[in-house]
Amino acid sequence: MALAFALTACCAQAQEPAQAPPLTLDVWGKISNTNDAAHRVYHFSEAQLLALPVHSITTGTTWTPRSTFTGPLLADVLKTVGATGREIEFRTFDDYTYTVPVSDAERYGVIVAYSMNGQRLKISDFGPLFLIYPRDEFPDELTGALGDSKFVWQIKALIVK
């Protein structure tokens, strides 16, 4: 009987859809606004990220078909934290890091997407946050290996340098 119960619980759990992780983002480095006790980090909660103005970019990537990505502008995230640096290092859940110039935020209108085609991004689908450039609008600048490297996914933190 216990074995039957364990198998039922196991199978029921396996059939549950994967949930999107909570949206959070930590930003530190050259920032003037913090909200932690040590005054070193600005921690965006899900509510704070969702409260930022929402923008969309419809574009294709090397990993996705042409899709509509939605989230706040990277520029709005940087403004909220009072960023003063020239570069942003992105850190991800799989321990990848990549650095982009702060100027990309304004030049391209980059967004930190939390959804694709109206669906919240999961860890298995580039989430919870995916740095999206309007690649289709700037194909000469944002395609190829260098362009692809700017599309960072599974973002958990930013370091302003």
C-alpha positions in Angstrom: 0.0 0.0 0.0 2.8 2.4 0.9 4.5 1.6 -2.4 1.3 2.4 -4.4 0.9 5.7 -2.5 4.6 6.6 -3.2 4.2 5.8 -6.9 1.0 7.8 -7.2 2.6 10.8 -5.5 5.7 10.5 -7.7 3.7 10.3 -10.9 1.4 13.2 -9.9 4.5 15.3 -9.2 6.1 14.5 -12.5 2.9 15.6 -14.4 2.8 19.0 -12.8 3.9 21.7 -15.2 7.2 23.4 -14.5 6.6 26.6 -12.7 8.4 29.8 -13.6 10.8 30.9 -10.9 10.0 34.1 -9.0 11.2 37.2 -10.8 14.0 38.8 -8.8 17.1 40.6 -9.8 20.0 41.8 -7.7 22.0 44.8 -8.9 25.2 46.1 -7.3 28.4 47.8 -8.2 28.5 51.5 -9.3 24.9 52.3 -8.1 23.6 55.1 -5.9 20.3 53.5 -4.8 20.2 50.4 -2.7 17.5 48.7 -0.6 19.4 46.2 1.5 20.5 46.7 5.1 24.2 46.9 4.1 23.5 49.5 1.4 25.3 47.6 -1.2 22.6 45.9 -3.4 19.4 46.9 -5.0 17.2 43.8 -4.8 14.2 43.9 -7.3 11.3 41.8 -6.1 8.9 40.4 -8.6 6.4 43.2 -7.7 9.1 45.9 -8.3 10.1 44.4 -11.7 6.5 44.1 -12.8 5.8 47.7 -11.7 8.4 49.1 -14.1 7.0 50.3 -17.5 6.5 47.3 -19.8 8.0 47.3 -23.3 8.0 44.7 -26.1 10.5 43.7 -28.8 9.4 41.4 -31.6 12.5 39.7 -33.0 14.0 36.4 -33.8 17.1 35.0 -32.0 19.4 32.1 -32.9 17.5 30.0 -30.3 13.9 31.1 -30.9 11.7 31.9 -33.8 10.5 35.4 -34.3 8.6 36.1 -31.1 7.4 39.0 -28.9 9.4 39.4 -25.8 8.1 41.6 -22.9 9.7 43.2 -19.9 11.2 46.5 -18.6 13.8 48.5 -20.5 17.3 47.8 -19.2 17.6 51.6 -19.1 14.7 51.8 -16.6 16.4 49.2 -14.4 19.7 51.2 -14.5 17.8 54.4 -13.8 16.1 52.9 -10.8 19.4 51.8 -9.2 21.2 55.1 -10.1 23.8 53.3 -12.2 26.9 55.4 -12.9 29.2 52.8 -14.6 30.0 52.2 -18.3 29.6 48.4 -18.4 27.1 45.9 -17.0 28.2 42.4 -16.2 25.3 39.9 -16.4 25.4 36.9 -14.1 23.2 33.9 -14.7 21.8 30.9 -12.8 24.2 28.6 -14.7 27.2 30.7 -13.7 27.7 32.3 -17.1 28.8 36.0 -17.1 28.9 38.4 -20.0 29.5 42.2 -20.1 27.8 44.7 -22.3 28.3 48.5 -22.5 25.7 50.6 -20.7 25.3 52.5 -24.0 23.6 49.5 -25.5 20.6 50.2 -23.2 19.8 53.4 -25.0 21.2 52.7 -28.4 19.1 49.5 -28.9 16.3 49.9 -26.4 17.3 46.6 -24.8 14.8 44.9 -22.6 15.1 42.5 -19.7 12.3 40.1 -20.8 10.3 38.0 -18.4 7.9 36.7 -21.0 7.9 35.4 -24.6 4.6 35.5 -26.6 2.7 36.2 -23.4 4.1 33.2 -21.5 6.3 33.7 -18.4 9.8 32.5 -19.1 10.9 29.4 -17.1 14.5 28.4 -16.4 14.1 25.8 -19.1 12.9 28.5 -21.6 15.6 31.2 -21.1 14.1 32.6 -17.9 13.4 34.0 -15.6 15.0 37.0 -17.3 16.4 37.1 -20.9 18.3 40.1 -22.3 16.7 40.9 -25.6 18.0 43.2 -28.3 15.9 44.2 -31.4 18.1 42.0 -33.7 15.7 42.2 -36.6 16.1 46.0 -36.6 19.9 45.9 -36.5 20.8 42.7 -38.4 24.3 44.0 -39.4 25.2 44.7 -35.8 23.3 42.0 -33.9 23.8 38.8 -35.8 26.7 36.3 -35.8 28.7 35.2 -32.8 29.3 38.7 -31.4 25.6 39.6 -31.7 24.5 36.3 -30.3 26.7 36.7 -27.2 24.6 39.7 -26.1 21.5 37.6 -25.7 22.0 36.5 -22.1 19.4 34.3 -20.5 18.7 32.9 -17.0 19.8 36.3 -15.6 19.9 36.6 -11.8 22.1 39.6 -11.2 23.8 42.6 -12.7 27.1 44.3 -11.7 27.5 47.9 -12.9 31.1 48.6 -13.5 
